[in-house]
Amino acid sequence: MLLEKRVPPSEEGWLKVTQDFYNLWQMPNTLGAMDGKHIRIRAPSNSGSRFYNYKKYFSTILFAVCDAKYNFIYVDIGSYGAQSDGGVFRKSSLGQKLLSGQLNLPIGCPLPNDPNNCTVPTFFIGDEAFPLLTNLLRPYSKREKRMPEDQLIFNYRLSRGRRVIENTFGIMVARFRIFLREIHAEPETVDAIVKAVVCLHNFIKSEKIDMYYNSSVVDRDTNGTIQPGSWRDMVSENTAFQSGTVRFGNRNAAKAAWKLRDYIKEYVNGVGGDLCPWQWDCIKRTE
């Protein structure tokens, strides 16, 4: 489901999103942060194992993309909880258009202050569950006991932007209490509830209602020190909205995607490091 009032209708609109990610999270050329969540539901009648996920409960999946200011810009609702290998991402309309080059994205631009002045594609950001593409970046995988420092720095910078989608989900769960327990409804009704909540979330945020959203609700990153948002106090293992990883299925990364990630890695460890001068201290604290 494209949220027409939020999905930028033009290249100029997409570029506004990238500017916000750069200004707020020091991630240039970023079109949105994506993630998926399991929504715990009562076992649907005559559904077999389609909704039974790998964490051994019944769920439906919400896949979403948000902008830098905690607004949903795309959602795909209702994939089976058991779905993994094919990938919720690939089956979504956004995933299909991104993979086929039909999403009408900006062509890209040089990274700020980059002396090479190379045109770098615009991209979405996600976690390791997603494929690595030229328009979709994920972190480096930890394959050894100690990752190289430059990869740790890249992963930290990516995580600063990616945390936005986790907090967008968190705001929604904290404010709409139906997600604090298993939802007893048929899957079609659950899908309708989630659609309504997503639209209400965007509407209420646009109205700037302080009771719904303020800076204390979300995580705050001050020079690498994270202060958890208040929404985390309300989310537990018993909530309907689960933080368990949604497995989207990996895809062999093309050489261009590897080169792009390596290029941005070098950038954030070089001239792009000036945007986050605390990043080296931050990764030392988390080692």
MIPAMAR-971654 format. One record per residue: residue number from 1; residue in one letter; x, z, y of N, C-alpha, C in turn. Coordinates in steps of 0.001 Angstrom, whole numbers, plus 500000, padded with zeros to 6 digits. Each point is the difference from the previous one (the first is absolute). Layout:
ATOM     i   aa       nX       nZ       nY      caX      caZ      caY       cX       cZ       cY
ATOM   NUM    a        X        Z        Y        X        Z        Y        X        Z        Y
...
//
This chain:
ATOM     i   aa       nX       nZ       nY      caX      caZ      caY       cX       cZ       cY
ATOM     1    m   500852   500000   498805   499148   500000   501195   500879   500000   501232
ATOM     2    l   499976   498942   500761   500711   499973   501266   499157   500711   501046
ATOM     3    l   500608   500898   500731   499290   500715   501050   500161   499190   501280
ATOM     4    e   499012   499176   500289   500144   498959   501017   500378   500544   501375
ATOM     5    k   499556   501209   500318   500322   500536   501319   501411   500589   500043
ATOM     6    r   500641   500080   498813   501335   500564   499947   501048   498976   499591
ATOM     7    v   499638   499038   499167   500980   499000   499598   500298   499106   501201
ATOM     8    p   501245   499928   500429   500315   499174   501168   499567   498558   499756
ATOM     9    p   499209   499429   500908   499460   498652   499797   500974   498908   500373
ATOM    10    s   501148   500352   500537   500940   498994   500472   501423   500504   499823
ATOM    11    e   500940   499098   500214   501411   500390   499931   500298   501087   501028
ATOM    12    e   499385   499912   501145   500202   501008   501040   499541   501378   499514
ATOM    13    g   498872   500017   499274   499509   501273   499475   500934   500599   498971
ATOM    14    w   500512   499167   499079   500967   500498   499013   501241   500543   500697
ATOM    15    l   500453   499287   501020   501205   500429   500703   499800   501333   500711
ATOM    16    k   498759   500287   500405   499710   501322   500594   500199   501097   498956
ATOM    17    v   499600   499733   498758   500220   500972   498931   501490   500211   499773
ATOM    18    t   500772   498917   499968   501444   500149   499783   500658   500777   501132
ATOM    19    q   499520   499799   501216   500566   500726   501134   499725   501490   499885
ATOM    20    d   498801   500346   499530   499668   501421   499814   500871   500636   498924
ATOM    21    f   500244   499297   498902   500869   500554   498953   501420   500188   500531
ATOM    22    y   500436   499092   500823   501349   500123   500576   500075   501183   500959
ATOM    23    n   499012   500109   500890   500020   501063   501010   499801   501388   499392
ATOM    24    l   499111   500105   499013   499641   501312   499463   500848   500422   498800
ATOM    25    w   500408   499024   499193   500677   500335   498731   501344   499300   499831
ATOM    26    q   500454   499318   501034   501309   499354   499991   500170   499018   498833
ATOM    27    m   498910   499349   499605   500029   498936   498994   499582   498689   500651
ATOM    28    p   500944   499118   500300   499645   498722   500634   499350   499042   499025
ATOM    29    n   499265   499043   500541   499411   498884   499235   499014   500452   498921
ATOM    30    t   499449   501200   500116   499135   500561   498959   498530   499757   500317
ATOM    31    l   499293   499371   499049   498603   499613   500180   499014   501066   499554
ATOM    32    g   500440   500949   499193   499104   501032   499490   500634   500711   498826
ATOM    33    a   499497   501201   499717   500446   500779   498845   498891   499983   498961
ATOM    34    m   500357   499773   498718   498978   499899   498962   500229   500996   498874
ATOM    35    d   498898   500371   499361   500057   500920   498862   498658   499943   499293
ATOM    36    g   499942   500608   498837   498753   500087   499250   499784   501409   499497
ATOM    37    k   498751   500413   499897   499670   501343   499536   498885   499953   498963
ATOM    38    h   500093   500894   499040   498933   500181   499025   498941   500925   500590
ATOM    39    i   498746   499613   499892   498881   500862   500398   499322   500462   498720
ATOM    40    r   500050   501296   499748   499483   500553   498744   498478   499908   499971
ATOM    41    i   499466   499470   498909   498555   499843   499864   499549   500529   498642
ATOM    42    r   498704   500264   499888   499418   500353   498707   500066   498777   499088
ATOM    43    a   500184   500239   498719   500098   498899   499045   498759   499120   500087
ATOM    44    p   500143   498729   500377   498833   499111   500097   499416   499727   498606
ATOM    45    s   498714   499822   499966   499344   499729   498723   500378   498612   499490
ATOM    46    n   500256   499910   498704   500301   498730   499322   501157   499215   500639
ATOM    47    s   500988   500735   500511   501115   499326   500671   501234   499888   499125
ATOM    48    g   499957   500598   498822   501173   499971   499143   501169   500704   500657
ATOM    49    s   501179   499386   499927   501198   500622   500561   500452   499339   501300
ATOM    50    r   499157   499138   500573   500419   499252   501184   500346   500901   501174
ATOM    51    f   499279   501095   500162   500237   500891   501128   500922   501167   499645
ATOM    52    y   500466   500051   498739   500812   501130   499544   501467   499689   500280
ATOM    53    n   500613   500740   500915   501340   499645   500453   501101   500696   499197
ATOM    54    y   501234   499661   500336   501144   500518   499237   500212   501499   500187
ATOM    55    k   499361   500602   501011   500086   501450   500173   498879   500732   499255
ATOM    56    k   499231   499207   499245   498996   500531   499072   498773   500590   500703
ATOM    57    y   499527   499304   501013   498687   500292   500565   499397   498684   500478
ATOM    58    f   498715   500007   500306   499296   498797   500424   500145   499819   501512
ATOM    59    s   500250   498769   500401   500196   499767   501430   499714   498552   500356
ATOM    60    t   499777   499808   501282   499964   498676   500598   501101   499983   501047
ATOM    61    i   500488   498827   500356   501197   499917   500850   499666   499470   501383
ATOM    62    l   500558   500664   501007   499959   499532   501382   501404   499522   500370
ATOM    63    f   500135   498712   500235   501247   499425   500491   499808   499709   501476
ATOM    64    a   500961   500412   500832   499794   499869   501439   501300   499709   500735
ATOM    65    v   499832   499416   501186   501088   499773   500945   499580   500618   501323
ATOM    66    c   500929   500665   500671   499666   500596   501297   501007   499564   501053
ATOM    67    d   499630   500184   501265   500916   499713   501094   500819   501250   500325
ATOM    68    a   500764   499958   501053   500909   501105   500334   499278   501206   500568
ATOM    69    k   498692   499859   500285   499248   501082   500647   498888   500543   499104
ATOM    70    y   500177   499884   498676   499097   500581   499008   498626   499336   499952
ATOM    71    n   499930   498727   500341   498762   499243   499848   500113   499090   498780
ATOM    72    f   498934   499924   499208   499979   499052   498894   499854   498591   500554
ATOM    73    i   500821   499069   499501   499833   498604   500398   499606   499122   498822
ATOM    74    y   500118   500524   498789   499536   499270   498819   499744   501005   498886
ATOM    75    v   498903   499793   499260   499745   500817   498809   499459   499120   498884
ATOM    76    d   500372   500351   498776   499434   499399   498797   499494   501172   499167
ATOM    77    i   498705   500037   499727   499370   501171   499394   499390   499631   498655
ATOM    78    g   500212   500864   499002   499249   499861   498771   500736   499475   498796
ATOM    79    s   501325   499832   500068   500727   499589   498803   499935   501113   498954
ATOM    80    y   500016   499610   498739   499915   500982   498924   501225   500907   499999
ATOM    81    g   499769   501277   499699   501103   500952   499940   501047   499647   498976
ATOM    82    a   499606   499298   498933   500946   499631   498943   500854   498805   500381
ATOM    83    q   499645   499322   501059   500697   498768   500365   501416   500320   500466
ATOM    84    s   500987   499324   499447   501371   500254   500422   500856   498755   499882
ATOM    85    d   500156   499460   498784   500962   498931   499778   499717   498773   500851
ATOM    86    g   498737   499580   500089   499678   498834   500817   500245   500266   501453
ATOM    87    g   499746   501231   500401   500266   500394   501367   498794   499891   500902
ATOM    88    v   499583   501149   500552   498917   499995   500990   500405   499158   501203
ATOM    89    f   501257   500105   500360   500484   499247   501161   499837   498503   499794
ATOM    90    r   500432   499491   498847   499945   498558   499773   498577   499473   499935
ATOM    91    k   499072   500836   499539   498610   499555   499868   499209   500156   501291
ATOM    92    s   500543   500731   500955   499302   500157   501275   500097   498707   500794
ATOM    93    s   499081   499807   500916   500035   498780   500826   501253   499980   500867
ATOM    94    l   500432   501164   500479   501210   500049   500809   501213   499624   499159
ATOM    95    g   500088   500551   498786   501122   499692   499127   500059   498532   499651
ATOM    96    q   498850   499404   499695   499957   498584   499651   500445   499122   501169
ATOM    97    k   499532   500339   501185   500366   499198   501175   501469   500203   500366
ATOM    98    l   500490   501218   499830   501398   500253   500314   500909   499253   499028
ATOM    99    l   499652   500038   498719   500814   499339   498985   499960   498479   500125
ATOM   100    s   498898   499480   500530   499869   498542   500132   500345   499499   501404
ATOM   101    g   500403   500930   500889   500379   499611   501351   498850   499589   500878
ATOM   102    q   498797   500555   499763   498808   499604   500750   499467   501099   500920
ATOM   103    l   500837   501002   500303   499494   501130   500785   500147   499797   501498
ATOM   104    n   500567   498886   500416   500100   499663   501417   500777   501062   500781
ATOM   105    l   501166   500363   499461   500838   501016   500627   500893   499381   501066
ATOM   106    p   500468   500804   500961   500990   499500   500956   501252   499525   499261
ATOM   107    i   500671   499036   500536   501154   499418   499305   501214   500922   500002
ATOM   108    g   500000   501009   500834   501124   500920   500050   500780   499862   501293
ATOM   109    c   500969   500905   500176   500811   500012   501211   501273   500792   499721
ATOM   110    p   501009   499884   500838   501216   500787   499801   499712   501497   500116
ATOM   111    l   500768   500808   499302   499871   501446   500100   500559   500471   501339
ATOM   112    p   499448   501064   500579   500450   500463   501320   501505   500277   500037
ATOM   113    n   500659   499434   500996   501433   500227   500250   500905   499473   498881
ATOM   114    d   499470   499160   499124   500803   499459   498911   500911   498908   500549
ATOM   115    p   501319   500197   499955   500913   498996   500566   499970   498668   499259
ATOM   116    n   499530   500014   498736   499926   498744   499238   498870   499105   500471
ATOM   117    n   498982   500610   500637   498863   499261   500545   499304   499126   498957
ATOM   118    c   500002   500468   498735   499334   499258   498928   498498   500265   500020
ATOM   119    t   499206   498985   499708   498557   500188   499895   499690   500698   498686
ATOM   120    v   499363   501151   500090   499660   500815   498825   498488   499969   499812
ATOM   121    p   499507   499743   498790   498545   499943   499783   499323   501325   500332
ATOM   122    t   498729   499929   500336   499189   501215   500096   499591   500406   498585
ATOM   123    f   499744   501306   499796   499775   500479   498636   499136   501260   499984
ATOM   124    f   499349   500204   498852   499325   501255   499708   501002   500913   499298
ATOM   125    i   499702   501288   499960   500871   500943   499303   499179   500798   498993
ATOM   126    g   500609   500266   498840   499343   500753   498945   501025   500769   499195
ATOM   127    d   499547   500687   498949   500925   500754   499164   500463   499155   498818
ATOM   128    e   500650   500641   499033   500604   499260   498887   498971   499370   499065
ATOM   129    a   498734   500345   500146   498972   499407   499144   499754   498527   500328
ATOM   130    f   500412   499584   501206   499714   498644   500456   501147   499048   499689
ATOM   131    p   499685   498706   499922   501077   499011   499820   500803   499849   501282
ATOM   132    l   501245   499631   499868   500846   499709   501155   499845   498531   500351
ATOM   133    l   499502   499726   501210   499757   498637   500469   500615   499841   501383
ATOM   134    t   500059   498781   500480   500533   499801   501346   499068   500552   501066
ATOM   135    n   498716   500203   499668   499053   500605   500949   499503   501367   499533
ATOM   136    l   500725   500604   499049   499627   501325   499500   501258   500715   499532
ATOM   137    l   500357   501058   500720   501210   500753   499666   499648   501297   499290
ATOM   138    r   500830   500346   499028   499889   501278   499307   501382   500642   499994
ATOM   139    p   500092   501301   499706   501308   500672   500027   500889   499580   498840
ATOM   140    y   501282   500292   500154   500933   499829   498893   499680   501037   498924
ATOM   141    s   500110   499589   498738   499754   500916   498888   501240   500839   499740
ATOM   142    k   499760   501246   499639   501118   500895   499688   500374   499808   498535
ATOM   143    r   501022   499199   499768   500424   499687   498632   501197   500834   499564
ATOM   144    e   500647   500652   500933   501148   500820   499666   499768   501406   500528
ATOM   145    k   500937   500932   499632   499855   501377   500459   500015   500068   501514
ATOM   146    r   500844   499203   500608   500126   500028   501456   499889   498587   500549
ATOM   147    m   499030   499775   500850   499848   498683   500624   501052   499837   501086
ATOM   148    p   500426   498774   500255   500889   499754   501137   499327   500438   501299
ATOM   149    e   500803   500483   500935   499442   500536   501242   499193   498962   500761
ATOM   150    d   500465   498740   500001   499278   498999   500779   498607   499740   499424
ATOM   151    q   499849   500115   498671   498677   499850   499394   499120   501211   500306
ATOM   152    l   500590   501182   500010   499248   501202   500363   499469   499896   501432
ATOM   153    i   500828   499474   500895   499578   499839   501390   498836   499016   500083
ATOM   154    f   500118   498870   499304   498899   499032   499996   498726   500647   499471
ATOM   155    n   500092   500710   498883   498818   500631   499415   499381   501012   500954
ATOM   156    y   500836   500744   500722   499480   500964   500966   499239   499292   501112
ATOM   157    r   500573   498927   500517   499344   499279   501093   498696   499380   499531
ATOM   158    l   500000   499466   498776   498768   499431   499463   498948   501091   499811
ATOM   159    s   500430   501167   499518   499045   501072   499722   499354   500531   501276
ATOM   160    r   500711   499933   501141   499414   500458   501267   498772   499172   500343
ATOM   161    g   500094   498687   499764   498849   499150   500267   498953   500099   498910
ATOM   162    r   500449   500093   498751   499064   500020   498865   499164   501282   499980
ATOM   163    r   500517   501072   500574   499259   501259   500010   498686   499889   500766
ATOM   164    v   499878   498989   500856   498777   499827   500789   498785   499801   499098
ATOM   165    i   500133   499206   498941   498845   499751   499129   499637   501265   499228
ATOM   166    e   500992   500773   499581   499703   501258   499313   499215   500943   500910
ATOM   167    n   500363   500047   501269   499295   500860   500942   498634   499446   500371
ATOM   168    t   499857   498679   500007   498681   499413   500252   499031   500413   498897
ATOM   169    f   500446   499899   498742   499193   500495   498896   499712   501490   500177
ATOM   170    g   501026   500757   500402   499845   501445   500138   498960   500402   501026
ATOM   171    i   499997   499318   501140   498987   500279   501031   498603   499795   499426
ATOM   172    m   499825   498886   499305   498695   499645   499454   499520   501047   499002
ATOM   173    v   500906   500438   499112   499615   500985   498985   499676   501351   500637
ATOM   174    a   500797   500405   500982   499796   501295   500635   498690   500068   500772
ATOM   175    r   499570   498865   500544   498799   500001   500841   498725   499673   499232
ATOM   176    f   500109   499238   498934   498818   499663   499201   500091   500742   498678
ATOM   177    r   499287   501119   499919   500173   500952   498907   499541   499473   498642
ATOM   178    i   499315   498875   499989   499555   499468   498710   501198   499686   499111
ATOM   179    f   501170   499770   500621   501194   499683   499225   500714   501239   499466
ATOM   180    l   499493   501176   500324   500644   501222   499532   499549   500404   498600
ATOM   181    r   499165   499187   499377   499565   500277   498634   499723   498673   499302
ATOM   182    e   499848   500061   498699   499633   498810   499248   498660   499469   500492
ATOM   183    i   499912   498697   500190   498776   499409   500527   499073   499634   498848
ATOM   184    h   498808   500571   500012   499011   499748   498953   499051   498896   500455
ATOM   185    a   500396   498782   499765   499182   498847   500380   500491   498797   499210
ATOM   186    e   499154   498989   499905   500397   498775   499321   501081   499286   500828
ATOM   187    p   500865   499215   499364   501101   499350   500722   499563   499207   501229
ATOM   188    e   498869   499299   499900   499533   499208   501148   499677   500903   501179
ATOM   189    t   499437   501166   499711   499674   500950   501074   501272   500593   500583
ATOM   190    v   500980   500311   499145   501289   500513   500481   500647   498978   500926
ATOM   191    d   499967   498726   499616   500581   498948   500844   499330   499979   501376
ATOM   192    a   498682   500124   500012   499263   499981   501275   500358   501211   500850
ATOM   193    i   500164   501156   499366   500382   501211   500726   501368   499816   500646
ATOM   194    v   500946   499480   499224   501355   499821   500519   500014   499001   501158
ATOM   195    k   499266   498903   499860   499919   499021   501085   499463   500643   501270
ATOM   196    a   498951   500802   499853   499402   500654   501161   500985   500960   500655
ATOM   197    v   500726   500748   499183   500947   500979   500530   501150   499297   500723
ATOM   198    v   500491   498914   499445   501080   499251   500645   499561   499507   501379
ATOM   199    c   498803   499447   500073   499483   499512   501285   499783   501145   500982
ATOM   200    l   499472   501119   499502   499805   501167   500868   501333   500544   500500
ATOM   201    h   500997   500019   499129   501332   500466   500406   500501   499183   501189
ATOM   202    n   499952   498679   499883   500481   499158   501093   499176   500177   501273
ATOM   203    f   498681   500116   499823   499133   500154   501171   500271   501317   500717
ATOM   204    i   500056   501094   499255   500204   501310   500630   501365   500063   500670
ATOM   205    k   501014   499405   499345   501319   499988   500631   499978   499210   501294
ATOM   206    s   499262   498902   500018   499939   499190   501217   499309   500737   501135
ATOM   207    e   499148   500968   499647   499306   500802   501009   500841   501169   500493
ATOM   208    k   501192   500176   499375   500945   501055   500414   499362   501389   499974
ATOM   209    i   499337   500320   498905   499363   501309   499829   501037   500977   499447
ATOM   210    d   500358   500979   500790   501093   500913   499668   499730   500811   498737
ATOM   211    m   498748   500330   499748   499674   500787   498808   500300   499225   498720
ATOM   212    y   499959   498673   500086   500266   499185   498820   501485   499755   499822
ATOM   213    y   500671   499631   501079   501416   499678   499908   500750   500551   501204
ATOM   214    n   501083   500723   499722   500945   500405   501026   501377   500104   499348
ATOM   215    s   501009   500239   500773   501372   499939   499489   500297   501030   498924
ATOM   216    s   499243   501102   499953   500265   501031   498994   499492   499605   498614
ATOM   217    v   499111   499014   499951   499421   499592   498714   501020   499248   499150
ATOM   218    v   500857   499209   500645   500925   499127   499271   501409   500583   499991
ATOM   219    d   500840   499490   499097   501405   500401   499955   500680   499615   501305
ATOM   220    r   500893   500862   500453   500790   499694   501190   501467   499936   499623
ATOM   221    d   500645   498924   500391   501414   499781   499706   500767   500115   501303
ATOM   222    t   500678   501128   500188   500772   500227   501213   501479   499964   499652
ATOM   223    n   500647   498905   500351   501427   499833   499704   500323   500299   498543
ATOM   224    g   499118   499540   499105   500250   500149   498578   499467   501264   499382
ATOM   225    t   499470   500906   500806   499402   501230   499481   498493   499795   499871
ATOM   226    i   499488   500104   498769   498583   499741   499754   499205   501290   500057
ATOM   227    q   498979   500022   500837   499042   501096   500026   498701   499483   499402
ATOM   228    p   499610   500501   498828   498824   499450   499307   498728   500113   500831
ATOM   229    g   499150   498991   499893   498719   500016   500681   499021   500940   499298
ATOM   230    s   499010   500447   500742   499043   500974   499458   499156   499417   498873
ATOM   231    w   499895   498669   499911   499190   499416   498927   500552   500381   498631
ATOM   232    r   501296   500251   499897   500609   500308   498709   499501   501337   499432
ATOM   233    d   499564   500892   500867   499483   501290   499530   498671   499839   499272
ATOM   234    m   499342   498875   500201   498667   499805   499441   500011   499155   498738
ATOM   235    v   501140   499404   499676   500083   499098   498855   500715   500706   498852
ATOM   236    s   499373   500026   498851   500578   500634   498821   499788   499093   498801
ATOM   237    e   500464   500454   498842   499829   499219   498775   498538   499894   499572
ATOM   238    n   499129   500806   500610   498588   499985   499625   499162   499082   500879
ATOM   239    t   500617   499386   500996   499221   499136   500871   499709   498678   499321
ATOM   240    a   498977   499321   500489   499649   498695   499437   501018   498944   500408
ATOM   241    f   500621   500205   501137   500934   499019   500552   501397   500383   499566
ATOM   242    q   500549   499288   499034   501239   500416   499357   501210   499258   500542
ATOM   243    s   501132   500713   500030   501244   499429   500492   500833   499373   498898
ATOM   244    g   499490   499973   498788   500742   499382   498901   500277   498539   500292
ATOM   245    t   501171   499558   499612   500422   498638   500305   499068   498970   499374
ATOM   246    v   499589   499042   500778   499261   498856   499477   501040   498944   499649
ATOM   247    r   500046   499588   498755   501032   499073   499544   499534   498563   500225
ATOM   248    f   500591   499345   500948   499572   498657   500361   500692   498929   499176
ATOM   249    g   500991   500360   499247   500707   499009   499188   501124   499361   500787
ATOM   250    n   501196   500004   499446   501148   499430   500681   500044   498487   499819
ATOM   251    r   500696   499384   500874   500164   498548   499954   501458   499706   500297
ATOM   252    n   500601   499109   499248   501403   499693   500237   500193   499551   501441
ATOM   253    a   500906   500681   500677   500223   499686   501410   500786   498710   500137
ATOM   254    a   499558   499149   500890   500737   498773   500288   501267   500358   500761
ATOM   255    k   500984   499109   499919   501263   500276   500676   499800   500200   501492
ATOM   256    a   499064   499252   500585   499756   500129   501440   499517   501399   500357
ATOM   257    a   499172   500592   499131   499492   501349   500267   501119   501030   499900
ATOM   258    w   500863   499834   498985   501153   500906   499885   500891   499888   501231
ATOM   259    k   500248   498774   500425   500866   499797   501163   499392   500593   501256
ATOM   260    l   498683   499863   500142   499328   500563   501166   500155   501511   500024
ATOM   261    r   499731   500655   498857   500118   501461   499976   501438   500437   500284
ATOM   262    d   500962   499284   499424   501400   500350   500252   500361   499800   501472
ATOM   263    y   499429   498953   500612   500288   499747   501417   499467   501145   500869
ATOM   264    i   498774   500430   499715   499419   501099   500783   500733   501302   499709
ATOM   265    k   500474   500158   498770   500809   501180   499664   501242   500047   500886
ATOM   266    e   500684   498858   500130   501197   499957   500842   499637   500265   501463
ATOM   267    y   498849   499505   500408   499566   500191   501389   499760   501474   500310
ATOM   268    v   499244   500691   499133   499671   501402   500294   501215   500906   499850
ATOM   269    n   501013   499527   499276   501249   500753   499915   500976   499619   501110
ATOM   270    g   499656   498952   500762   500854   499540   501090   499347   500227   501345
ATOM   271    v   499763   498890   500729   499451   500145   501354   498605   500605   499985
ATOM   272    g   499248   499786   498912   498663   500585   499911   500015   501497   499784
ATOM   273    g   501171   500554   499662   500110   501438   499836   499867   500756   501303
ATOM   274    d   500207   499302   501123   499858   500652   501307   498566   500466   500250
ATOM   275    l   499033   499373   499299   498598   500390   500178   499708   501343   499333
ATOM   276    c   500758   500336   498957   499831   501262   499266   501358   500667   499809
ATOM   277    p   500612   500490   501060   501355   500548   499877   500095   501227   499097
ATOM   278    w   498859   500590   499668   499988   501179   499127   499949   499637   498524
ATOM   279    q   499926   498701   499687   499726   499604   498612   501097   500443   499030
ATOM   280    w   501246   499991   500419   501079   500401   499097   499924   501495   499674
ATOM   281    d   499677   500817   500999   499812   501439   499741   498807   500224   499083
ATOM   282    c   498957   499186   500171   498782   500173   499229   500247   499768   498511
ATOM   283    i   500730   498934   499666   500201   499725   498569   500932   501017   499380
ATOM   284    k   500892   500591   500774   500876   501055   499468   499191   501241   499656
ATOM   285    r   498958   500268   500792   499156   501173   499739   499150   499815   498751
ATOM   286    t   499705   498746   499642   499113   499744   498870   500744   499658   498727
ATOM   287    e   501315   499933   500030   500769   499671   498801   499922   501133   498977
//
